[in-house]
Amino acid sequence: MTGSEHGDTGPGTASSAFDRGRALERLAAERFDLVVIGAGIVGARVALEAGRAGARVALVDAGDLGGATSSASSKLIHGGLRYLARGEVGLVRECHLERRALLERVAPHLVRPLTFVLPVYRAGPYRAWKVQAALLAYAALSGFRRSRAELVGPQEAVRLVPSLRTEGLVAAGVYEDAQTNDGRLVLATAVAAARAGVVVVNHLPVTGLELAGGRVVAVRAGELTVRCDAVVNATGPWVDRVRRMADPGAAPLARLSKGVHLVVDLPAGWRAALSVPLPDGRVAFAVPWEGMLLLGTTDEEYRGDPSELRVQARDVDQILEEAALGLPPHVADRSRVRYAFAGLRVLPLGTGDTAAARREELIEVGRRAWCRWREAS
Ligand SMILES: Cc1cc2nc3c(=O)[nH]c(=O)nc-3n(C[C@H](O)[C@H](O)[C@H](O)COP(=O)(O)OP(=O)(O)OC[C@H]3O[C@@H](n4cnc5c(N)ncnc54)[C@H](O)[C@@H]3O)c2cc1C
């Protein structure tokens, strides 16, 4: 970590490392200690750490850097209040540590504190005392650092979120998390990796892995054969597809869950984000972001090709319907929707409701290749 005001992903020049012609020449000519496949936030950070540790590293992506899941998230850097209801105390503590690290060291220029209002409605799923107790536990798990846990009345709640629906509003919990520009965070990480000597190339799909003696010795990427000693498969929703390049019989590790967000006009005066608990344990978010308001999100099993993911009319209907629990019709209205985007959560294989699936890190050290993913939200 540099400790600069921009943390370890701050600005700097990486123009020579992003010289595409030179990078492609290096991929063809050199032998790498590590090829990282996939330049989302996971692959970019793995490449940065390995590059800083002195390894010869290449980072390649089939599309744009951060162009898949890592720019389709809810943009939150959060401790995972929702996981607390499921008793996942260790996960919440770990998420709080990561939140503080991002806010204070890794990317203070891209991660900002964000106040949340959690309304308690007479007909809602939680009583006020329960919300207060949960927020206290949530703050305690952060060591009461960069945290806030208060129960406020409807008047203060409306001061923070002027559009908040007030019929049946009894009280509101107020707590603190953080938000970022997820796509920029990936770019900043990739630039930092390039500055650390990593060869970074986008729009270069990996189409095969070459094995010798049961180990990966080269990666086929476009027209190139990139020689290497190890591979990290950080391809998110494509993780099983790339695993099967090394082992065609590999049983799947992951199932996918589709999450959609809407970008709507931001009404005036919002000082906080809104987090409305839903009866099924999910929350409906309304988050001010880059001068707009993000509404989300869905959580539904997806069995198709990740590259074919699309927002559907019923996703938009569901988000508007759920947002309307906390917002008046003129805010959560189809006519205010400017844009919609979808992403895929990568969850451990299992059955049942994807919203109830465990969100945690999984690292598989394969006989022939590695893969790693981390899911939140
Ligand atoms: C709806 C939703 C909301 C979320 N909200 C939050 C949140 O608020 N906060 C939070 O912390 N997390 C959130 N997450 C989780 C977070 O977005 C993911 O954990 C993270 O983006 C995963 O990053 P990744 O690098 O593993 O995958 P990705 O970003 O998907 O990157 C994988 C990359 O691999 C590349 N690739 C695939 N195949 C190949 C190939 N053959 N060759 C080369 N490259 C290849 C792809 O082009 C892609 O760029 C959310 C996720 C979703 C879906």
The ligand as an ORCA input file, in Angstrom:
! r2SCAN-3c Opt
* xyz 0 1
  C     -26.863     -7.414     -9.189
  C     -25.566     -7.450     -8.446
  C     -25.332     -6.540     -7.418
  C     -24.132     -6.574     -6.721
  N     -23.905     -5.620     -5.779
  C     -22.732     -5.610     -5.122
  C     -22.434     -4.566     -4.218
  O     -23.213     -3.638     -4.021
  N     -21.244     -4.610     -3.578
  C     -20.328     -5.617     -3.816
  O     -19.261     -5.608     -3.200
  N     -20.573     -6.598     -4.695
  C     -21.733     -6.607     -5.361
  N     -21.986     -7.576     -6.283
  C     -20.979     -8.620     -6.490
  C     -19.831     -8.106     -7.368
  O     -20.348     -7.388     -8.466
  C     -19.011     -9.307     -7.830
  O     -18.547    -10.010     -6.698
  C     -17.795     -8.928     -8.651
  O     -18.086     -7.967     -9.644
  C     -17.234    -10.173     -9.295
  O     -16.120     -9.798    -10.054
  P     -15.348    -10.840    -10.937
  O     -14.051    -10.219    -11.280
  O     -15.333    -12.160    -10.242
  O     -16.284    -11.080    -12.230
  P     -16.547    -10.182    -13.522
  O     -16.574     -8.738    -13.217
  O     -17.730    -10.761    -14.198
  O     -15.257    -10.425    -14.412
  C     -15.041    -11.599    -15.138
  C     -14.331    -11.215    -16.413
  O     -13.900    -12.397    -17.070
  C     -13.907    -12.135    -18.452
  N     -13.902    -13.389    -19.194
  C     -14.857    -14.343    -19.230
  N     -14.478    -15.357    -20.021
  C     -13.254    -15.027    -20.498
  C     -12.345    -15.674    -21.380
  N     -12.604    -16.870    -21.942
  N     -11.182    -15.042    -21.662
  C     -10.882    -13.846    -21.107
  N     -11.716    -13.190    -20.270
  C     -12.875    -13.787    -19.957
  C     -15.199    -11.319    -18.650
  O     -15.135    -10.557    -19.860
  C     -15.218    -10.466    -17.406
  O     -14.697     -9.166    -17.622
  C     -23.162     -7.559     -7.024
  C     -23.386     -8.471     -8.058
  C     -24.561     -8.406     -8.785
  C     -24.773     -9.352     -9.934
*
